[in-house]
Amino acid sequence: MSKQQPLLSRRDWFRLRSPALKPATGPSTSQQRLGTEPPAGFQSIDEPVNHGGVDLSSLPPMHEATLNAQEVAALLDDLEQFATAVQLIARRDGGDAPDHSAQLGSAGKQLLSGNVQKLQIRYQWQNAHWIDTLQKQPGGFRLVRIRHTL
């Protein structure tokens, strides 16, 4: 009999570190097995209109979710602790030029305070290249995540 993988709560799917995991006891709609598709709170983004005839199956999948301020702070904390090769692009509202020199801690504080409207974070974690884009919206922060395998 194979050992079942631990379950990850829906609240922690976006985290880089694994929180205390519950043992798998059977199917659950509110929890997800590590290493499989994200749970229901994380939506797939539809494929774009293919004007150029590009093989869309070769593009990495994109997913999105809405996070609250505490979840964004937890994600930024995880990135500081576990991600490598972190690159940031912070953009203020009003068409200002993007700030490529931002540091993760200060850029995160500016996003949470509303001084920055969008923050793109490129990083490496678990043998993959990730791009997370956080955008401040009414009622939370939109997270769009893309995973590129190395």
C-alpha positions as CSV (number, residue, x, y, z in Angstrom):
1,M,0.0,0.0,0.0
2,S,1.5,3.4,-1.0
3,K,1.8,6.2,1.5
4,Q,-0.5,9.1,0.9
5,Q,0.9,12.6,0.6
6,P,0.0,15.1,3.4
7,L,-2.8,17.6,2.7
8,L,-2.2,21.3,2.4
9,S,-5.0,23.7,3.5
10,R,-6.5,26.0,1.0
11,R,-5.2,29.0,3.0
12,D,-1.6,27.9,2.5
13,W,-1.4,26.8,-1.2
14,F,0.5,30.0,-2.2
15,R,3.2,29.6,0.5
16,L,6.7,28.6,-0.4
17,R,7.3,26.8,2.9
18,S,5.2,23.9,4.0
19,P,3.1,24.7,7.2
20,A,2.2,22.0,9.6
21,L,0.5,19.5,7.4
22,K,-2.4,17.2,8.3
23,P,-2.1,13.5,7.4
24,A,-4.2,12.4,4.4
25,T,-7.3,10.6,5.5
26,G,-9.4,10.7,2.4
27,P,-10.8,13.1,-0.3
28,S,-11.5,16.6,0.8
29,T,-12.7,19.6,-1.1
30,S,-11.0,22.1,1.3
31,Q,-7.6,20.6,1.2
32,Q,-5.2,19.7,-1.6
33,R,-2.3,17.2,-2.0
34,L,1.1,18.7,-2.3
35,G,2.4,18.5,-5.9
36,T,-1.0,18.5,-7.6
37,E,-3.1,21.4,-9.0
38,P,-3.9,24.2,-6.6
39,P,-7.2,24.1,-4.7
40,A,-10.4,25.8,-5.7
41,G,-9.4,29.3,-4.5
42,F,-6.7,29.3,-7.2
43,Q,-8.2,29.7,-10.7
44,S,-6.6,28.8,-14.0
45,I,-6.5,31.6,-16.5
46,D,-7.9,30.9,-19.9
47,E,-5.6,30.6,-22.9
48,P,-5.2,33.9,-24.8
49,V,-6.6,34.4,-28.3
50,N,-4.0,32.9,-30.6
51,H,-3.5,35.5,-33.4
52,G,0.0,34.3,-34.4
53,G,-0.6,30.5,-34.6
54,V,1.8,29.9,-31.7
55,D,1.7,26.4,-30.0
56,L,-0.1,27.5,-26.8
57,S,0.5,24.1,-25.2
58,S,4.2,25.1,-25.0
59,L,3.4,28.1,-22.8
60,P,3.5,27.6,-19.0
61,P,0.1,27.6,-17.3
62,M,-1.0,30.7,-15.4
63,H,-3.2,30.7,-12.3
64,E,-4.7,33.5,-10.2
65,A,-6.2,34.1,-6.8
66,T,-7.2,36.9,-4.5
67,L,-5.2,37.3,-1.3
68,N,-5.7,39.4,1.8
69,A,-3.0,41.6,3.3
70,Q,-2.0,38.9,5.8
71,E,-1.6,36.3,3.0
72,V,0.5,38.8,1.0
73,A,2.7,39.4,4.0
74,A,3.2,35.7,4.5
75,L,4.0,35.2,0.8
76,L,6.6,38.0,1.0
77,D,8.1,36.5,4.1
78,D,8.4,33.1,2.4
79,L,10.1,34.7,-0.6
80,E,12.6,36.4,1.6
81,Q,13.4,33.1,3.4
82,F,13.3,30.5,0.6
83,A,13.5,32.0,-2.9
84,T,16.7,32.6,-4.7
85,A,17.7,34.9,-7.6
86,V,14.8,37.3,-6.7
87,Q,14.1,40.2,-9.1
88,L,11.5,42.9,-8.5
89,I,9.6,45.3,-10.7
90,A,7.4,47.7,-8.8
91,R,4.9,50.0,-10.6
92,R,3.0,52.9,-9.1
93,D,-0.4,53.9,-10.5
94,G,-0.4,56.6,-13.2
95,G,2.0,55.2,-15.7
96,D,5.2,55.9,-13.7
97,A,8.3,54.1,-15.0
98,P,8.8,50.7,-13.2
99,D,11.3,50.6,-10.3
100,H,13.7,47.8,-10.9
101,S,15.9,48.7,-7.8
102,A,13.3,47.9,-5.1
103,Q,14.2,45.6,-2.3
104,L,11.6,42.9,-1.4
105,G,10.9,44.1,2.1
106,S,10.4,47.8,1.2
107,A,8.5,46.9,-2.0
108,G,6.1,44.6,-0.1
109,K,5.5,47.4,2.5
110,Q,4.7,49.9,-0.3
111,L,2.3,47.4,-2.0
112,L,0.5,46.7,1.3
113,S,0.3,50.5,2.1
114,G,-1.0,51.3,-1.4
115,N,2.0,53.3,-2.5
116,V,2.7,50.7,-5.2
117,Q,-0.1,49.3,-7.3
118,K,1.7,46.3,-8.9
119,L,4.6,44.3,-7.9
120,Q,6.2,41.6,-10.1
121,I,8.5,39.2,-8.4
122,R,10.7,36.8,-10.4
123,Y,12.5,34.1,-8.4
124,Q,13.7,30.6,-8.3
125,W,12.4,27.9,-6.0
126,Q,12.4,24.1,-6.1
127,N,14.1,23.8,-9.5
128,A,11.7,26.1,-11.2
129,H,11.5,29.8,-12.2
130,W,8.4,31.5,-10.9
131,I,6.8,34.9,-11.8
132,D,4.3,36.2,-9.2
133,T,2.5,39.4,-10.1
134,L,0.6,41.1,-7.2
135,Q,-1.8,43.9,-7.9
136,K,-3.7,45.9,-5.4
137,Q,-7.5,45.8,-6.0
138,P,-10.6,46.7,-4.0
139,G,-11.1,43.9,-1.4
140,G,-7.6,42.4,-1.7
141,F,-4.6,41.7,-3.9
142,R,-4.7,39.8,-7.1
143,L,-2.0,37.2,-7.5
144,V,-1.1,35.8,-10.9
145,R,1.5,33.0,-10.8
146,I,3.4,31.4,-13.7
147,R,5.8,28.5,-13.2
148,H,8.6,27.8,-15.7
149,T,10.6,24.6,-15.3
150,L,14.3,25.1,-15.6
